[in-house]
Amino acid sequence: MSSDAHGSFSVETQGNIVIATLRGAWNIEGAMAYFQELERVVARYDKQPWCRVVDYRDYDLHTPEVTAAQPKLSLWCQLQGCVDQVYVGCNSVDLKALDFSYADSGMTYVACDTVEEAVRYCQSVLNDEPPPADLHFILAGDLPED
């Protein structure tokens, strides 16, 4: 039985930075629509280095099938040349879910408060430079205390 896609998104690029804004509550059909759009956008990089920014500020929740698909998407991104994945606007529950999704994958992520910070972080990574000293970010697994 087919289901309607739940959750919406927009995808834009700034150079070799892909910025995805996710909104609402998601099911696997919504996630697959996003994955297909991401695949279309990323093809232009031809496996050259790029970063993925995911804006979670208007994201609500998702089904367990989406949770299971997240590590696969992250691995696919790496195989396509993604050098870092940055999540924006995550609360402590989101960060714990991301840690769970990335556990045992060998992959990492970064969390920032704003898209602007995420873009600055990505620019430093793509330029093979350290992040700016005034930039606030959280590395995967470095969760703040509740």
N, C-alpha and C positions, 0 to 999 in steps of 0.2 A: 504494500500500500504506500502510495506517495503522499508526502506531507508538504504543506506550504512552508517556504523559508521564513524563519523568524530571525529578527535582528537585521540591522541595516549598517551600511558602511560607506565610506568614501576613501578613495586612494588618490594621492597626489605625489609628485616627485619634486625634489629640489636637488638637482644634480644627481649624484649617486645615492641619494637618501630617499627611501620610500616611506611616506607617512600615511598610515592607515588610521582613520577615526572609526571606532566601533561604537554602535549605539543599540541600546535595548537588550532584550533577552534573546539568546540565540539557541537554535537547534542545529543539528548536523547539516540540514539543507541550507541554512543561512551561512554556516561556516564553509560549506563547499562552494557556494557562490563567491564568497570572499577569496577562497583559495584560488579559484579559477581566474578572478580578476588580478590577483597578485601574480600568478603565473604569466598572464598576458603582459603586465607592466614590467616584470623582471626580465623578460626575454630580451629586451633592448640592451641589457647590460652584458649579454654574451659571456657570462661567468666572470666578468671583471668585478673588482671589489665594490660592494655597496652595503648600506646599513638599512635596517628596518626599524621604524619607529611605530609603536602601536599606542594610540591614544585611548585609554580606558576610562576617561572622565565621565562619559555618558553610557558606559557599558554596565549592564545590570547583572546578568548571570547567564549560565549555559547548562546544557544537558550533559550527562556523563559521557556521551559519545563525542562531544566537542572536547572535553578534557582529554579523552584518549587520543584524539587527533592532533592536539597541540604539539607534542614532541615530534611527531612525523612532519608537521609543517616546519618546525624549527630545523630539523635535519635537512629537509628539502632546501630550505633557504641557504644553509651552509654549503650544500652541494652546488648551489647556483652562484656562489661567490659572496654570500652575505658574511661580513666580517664581525658584525655585532647586531644585537637585537635589544632595543631600548623600549621600555614600557613607561607610559606617562599616566600620572594620576591614580596610582594604585593605592588602595587602602591596605591595612595589615592582612586582611583575609585574602585579597588578590595576591599579595606577595607570597603568602604561605602556599596558595594554590600554584603559583608559578614555580616556587621552589620544589613542590611535589612533582609538577609536570617535568621539570628539568632534571630531577634526581636521577642518577644512574645513566644520564644521556651523554655525559662528557661535554655538554654544551653549557654556555653561560648566558646571562642576560644582565642588563643594567636597568635600574628604575630611576626616573627623574620626575620632578614635580610639574614641569611645563614642557610643551613641545619645543619652545625656544631653547631650553636647556638641553633637551634631547638632540636637537639639531647641532648645537655647539659641540656636544659630546661626540656625535657621529663625525663631524668635520675634523675633530682632532684625531679620531681613529683612522679615518680615510687619509689624512695627511701624515700618518705615522708619527704623531706628536702626543705628548701627555695631555690629559684634559686640562683646561684652564684652571688655575688655582682657586678661582672664585666660584667654580661650578659645583653645585650640590648634586650628588647622585649616590645610589646604593648599588653595590655589586651583588650579584646572585649569592644567596646564602647568608648575606650580611644583614639579616633582618633586625630592625629596631626592636627594643624591648617593649612589650605591651604595657 
